[in-house]
Amino acid sequence: MHCIAGVLLVADFALLWILDRTVVVEGLDYVAWASWFVALILLCLPMVTFRRKGQVPSGKGYVNTEALVDTGIYAVVRHPQYLGWMLMYLVVLLFNPNWVLAMLGILGVACVYCFTRQEEQRLVGKFGASYRRYMQAVPRFNLAAGVIRLLLKQRVEDRRTP
C-alpha cells in the first residue's frame, strides 16, 4: 500500500506539470502554497518529535519508537505524517484543478487511509491499552479538532491553576 500511495503521489506531481489546467481560480495558488507549507511541516515535524521523545534505540530509524509519543504534534493528531501525505494530493489539485489529478488524489488518499488503519492495529498490539486511550483522546487526522481540543484543555487547566 505504501508503494502504491507513493507512486500515485509522484505521478500526481509529475502530471501537475504536464496536464493543462482545466479550471483557473484566481488566488488558488496562494491556498496551494499555504497547504504545501502545512503538509511539509506535518511530514517533517514527527521525525524530530520521535527522535526527541520516542526513545528510539541508537542506530534505528525514527519510527522505531519504544515509547508512545502523545505530546507535541502527536497531541494534536495521531498521524501527522500521513495527514501531510494526504494534504500533498490536495496541494497538487489546488495547483492544477484537473479531473485526472483528482482521481489519482482520491486513490492515493484511500491508500494512505487504509495503511493508517493497519498501522493503528499494529500500534495497539505494541502499546496496548495506552494506545487505545490515546486513540480516544486524539483525532486521527482532524487537525482543526485537535487544535481546538488542546486549546480547550489548556483553558480548563488555566482555570484550575490559581
C-alpha positions as CSV (number, residue, x, y, z in Angstrom):
1,M,0.0,0.0,0.0
2,H,2.8,2.4,0.9
3,C,4.4,1.9,-2.5
4,I,1.1,2.4,-4.4
5,A,0.4,5.6,-2.5
6,G,4.0,6.8,-3.1
7,V,3.8,6.1,-6.9
8,L,0.4,7.8,-7.0
9,L,1.9,10.9,-5.4
10,V,4.9,11.0,-7.7
11,A,2.6,10.5,-10.7
12,D,0.3,13.3,-9.4
13,F,3.2,15.7,-9.1
14,A,4.6,14.8,-12.5
15,L,1.3,15.2,-14.2
16,L,0.8,18.5,-12.4
17,W,3.3,20.0,-14.9
18,I,2.2,18.0,-17.9
19,L,-1.6,18.4,-17.8
20,D,-3.4,21.6,-18.8
21,R,-5.3,23.5,-16.2
22,T,-9.0,22.8,-16.8
23,V,-10.1,25.4,-14.3
24,V,-8.5,28.7,-13.4
25,V,-9.4,30.1,-10.0
26,E,-7.9,33.4,-9.0
27,G,-5.9,33.1,-5.8
28,L,-6.0,29.3,-5.6
29,D,-2.2,29.2,-5.9
30,Y,-1.9,31.0,-2.5
31,V,-4.1,28.4,-0.9
32,A,-2.0,25.7,-2.6
33,W,1.3,27.2,-1.2
34,A,-0.1,27.5,2.3
35,S,-1.3,23.9,2.2
36,W,2.0,22.8,0.9
37,F,3.8,24.5,3.8
38,V,1.4,22.9,6.3
39,A,1.9,19.5,4.7
40,L,5.7,19.9,4.7
41,I,5.6,20.7,8.5
42,L,3.4,17.7,9.1
43,L,5.8,15.5,7.2
44,C,8.9,16.7,8.9
45,L,8.0,17.6,12.5
46,P,7.2,13.9,13.5
47,M,10.8,12.9,12.7
48,V,12.1,15.4,15.2
49,T,9.4,14.6,17.8
50,F,10.1,10.8,17.6
51,R,13.8,11.3,17.9
52,R,13.5,13.5,20.9
53,K,10.6,11.8,22.8
54,G,10.2,8.3,21.3
55,Q,13.2,6.6,23.0
56,V,14.4,5.4,19.6
57,P,17.3,2.9,20.0
58,S,20.7,4.0,18.7
59,G,21.2,3.2,15.1
60,K,17.5,2.7,14.4
61,G,15.1,4.8,12.2
62,Y,12.9,7.4,13.9
63,V,9.8,5.2,13.5
64,N,11.3,2.6,15.8
65,T,10.0,4.2,19.0
66,E,10.0,2.4,22.2
67,A,7.7,4.9,23.9
68,L,4.2,6.1,23.0
69,V,4.6,9.7,22.0
70,D,1.5,11.8,22.7
71,T,3.0,15.3,23.1
72,G,3.8,18.0,20.5
73,I,2.2,17.4,17.2
74,Y,1.1,14.0,18.4
75,A,-1.2,15.7,21.0
76,V,-3.0,17.3,18.0
77,V,-3.3,14.4,15.5
78,R,-2.4,10.8,15.8
79,H,-0.9,10.5,12.3
80,P,0.6,13.9,11.3
81,Q,2.9,12.4,8.6
82,Y,0.0,10.5,6.9
83,L,-2.1,13.7,7.1
84,G,0.8,15.6,5.5
85,W,1.0,12.9,2.8
86,M,-2.8,13.2,2.1
87,L,-2.5,17.0,2.0
88,M,0.1,16.7,-0.7
89,Y,-2.6,15.2,-3.0
90,L,-4.8,18.2,-2.3
91,V,-1.9,20.6,-3.0
92,V,-1.4,19.1,-6.5
93,L,-5.1,19.5,-7.1
94,L,-5.1,23.1,-5.9
95,F,-2.2,24.0,-8.2
96,N,-3.9,22.3,-11.1
97,P,-7.6,21.6,-10.8
98,N,-7.9,18.6,-13.2
99,W,-10.1,15.5,-13.1
100,V,-7.1,13.2,-13.7
101,L,-5.2,14.6,-10.7
102,A,-8.4,14.5,-8.6
103,M,-8.8,10.7,-9.4
104,L,-5.2,10.0,-8.6
105,G,-5.5,12.0,-5.4
106,I,-8.6,10.1,-4.3
107,L,-6.9,6.8,-4.9
108,G,-3.8,8.0,-3.0
109,V,-5.8,9.3,0.0
110,A,-7.7,5.9,0.1
111,C,-4.3,4.0,0.2
112,V,-3.0,6.3,2.9
113,Y,-6.2,5.8,4.9
114,C,-6.0,2.0,4.5
115,F,-2.4,1.7,5.8
116,T,-3.1,4.1,8.6
117,R,-5.8,1.7,9.8
118,Q,-3.3,-1.1,9.6
119,E,-0.7,1.0,11.5
120,E,-3.2,1.6,14.3
121,Q,-3.8,-2.1,14.7
122,R,0.0,-2.6,14.9
123,L,0.3,0.2,17.5
124,V,-2.5,-1.2,19.6
125,G,-0.6,-4.5,19.6
126,K,2.6,-2.8,20.6
127,F,1.4,-0.3,23.2
128,G,-1.9,-1.9,24.2
129,A,-4.4,0.0,26.4
130,S,-2.4,3.2,26.5
131,Y,-2.7,3.4,22.7
132,R,-6.4,2.7,22.8
133,R,-6.8,5.6,25.3
134,Y,-4.7,7.8,23.0
135,M,-6.9,6.9,20.1
136,Q,-10.0,8.0,22.1
137,A,-8.4,11.3,23.1
138,V,-6.6,12.5,19.9
139,P,-8.2,12.6,16.4
140,R,-6.7,10.5,13.7
141,F,-6.4,13.3,11.0
142,N,-8.6,16.2,12.0
143,L,-6.1,19.0,12.6
144,A,-8.7,21.6,13.5
145,A,-10.4,19.4,16.1
146,G,-7.1,18.5,17.6
147,V,-6.1,22.2,18.0
148,I,-9.5,23.1,19.4
149,R,-9.2,20.1,21.9
150,L,-5.8,21.3,23.0
151,L,-7.0,24.9,23.4
152,L,-10.0,23.8,25.5
153,K,-7.8,21.5,27.6
154,Q,-5.4,24.4,28.2
155,R,-8.3,26.7,29.1
156,V,-9.6,24.2,31.7
157,E,-6.1,23.8,33.2
158,D,-5.7,27.6,33.4
159,R,-8.9,27.8,35.3
160,R,-7.8,25.2,37.8
161,T,-4.5,27.0,38.4
162,P,-4.9,29.9,40.9
